[in-house]
Amino acid sequence: MATKKATTKKAPASKGTKKATVKSAKKAAAADVPTLFRLNIEVGDLDQAADFYSKLFGLEGRKQAGSRCYFNCGPVTLQVVDVSSVGKPHPAAKALYFTVNDLDAVFARAKALGCLSGEDVHGVSGGSISVRPWGERSFYAEDKWQNPLCFVEAGTIYPG
């Protein structure tokens, strides 16, 4: 007598199950979005840089081992690193953007430090407070190691 071989059939995946799997994968990927927590800028003299940024920001930095000083800038720490023992500082990206509540106060400190930008930004001096074409009220500055900085008034940030 011949025996019948038992077979197991898999039910075809329903479209709803496939969509749910894709959605959960996207949700997991979105939950793992990288969060920027520290920016590094290079300088040639840590004491001068710590003094400069303390005066500009109106707050004290925290000196760390390894010739660095940390400044809390909201959820992101600005790490100022003295690289003079190994070479010349390399300027940061085109600009580091900071949002501040009192733009006029930061502008006054930047002016007193003599670090306002001399570059034009959309036909207007970057070193003056201006409302940019995209609506941000801001000014540009630069430290002595050519790290470009931009300060934007809170409430005027253009998210893109």
ZIUR-V691733 format. One record per backbone hydrogen bond with DSSP energy under -1.0 kcal/mol. NH is the residue of the N-H (numbers start at 0). CO is the residue of the C=O. If there is no record, write none. Layout:
# ZIUR-V691733
NH CO
NH CO
This chain:
# ZIUR-V691733
17 13
18 14
19 15
20 16
21 17
22 18
23 19
24 20
25 21
26 22
27 23
28 24
29 25
30 26
32 29
38 76
40 78
42 80
48 44
49 45
50 46
51 47
52 48
53 49
54 50
55 51
56 52
57 53
58 53
61 69
63 67
67 63
68 79
69 61
70 77
72 75
75 72
76 36
77 70
78 38
79 68
80 40
81 66
82 42
85 82
86 82
95 147
97 149
99 151
105 101
106 102
107 103
108 104
109 105
110 106
111 107
112 108
113 110
114 109
116 139
120 123
123 120
125 118
127 124
129 137
131 135
134 131
137 129
138 150
139 125
140 148
141 114
142 146
145 142
148 140
149 95
150 138
151 97
152 136
153 99
155 152
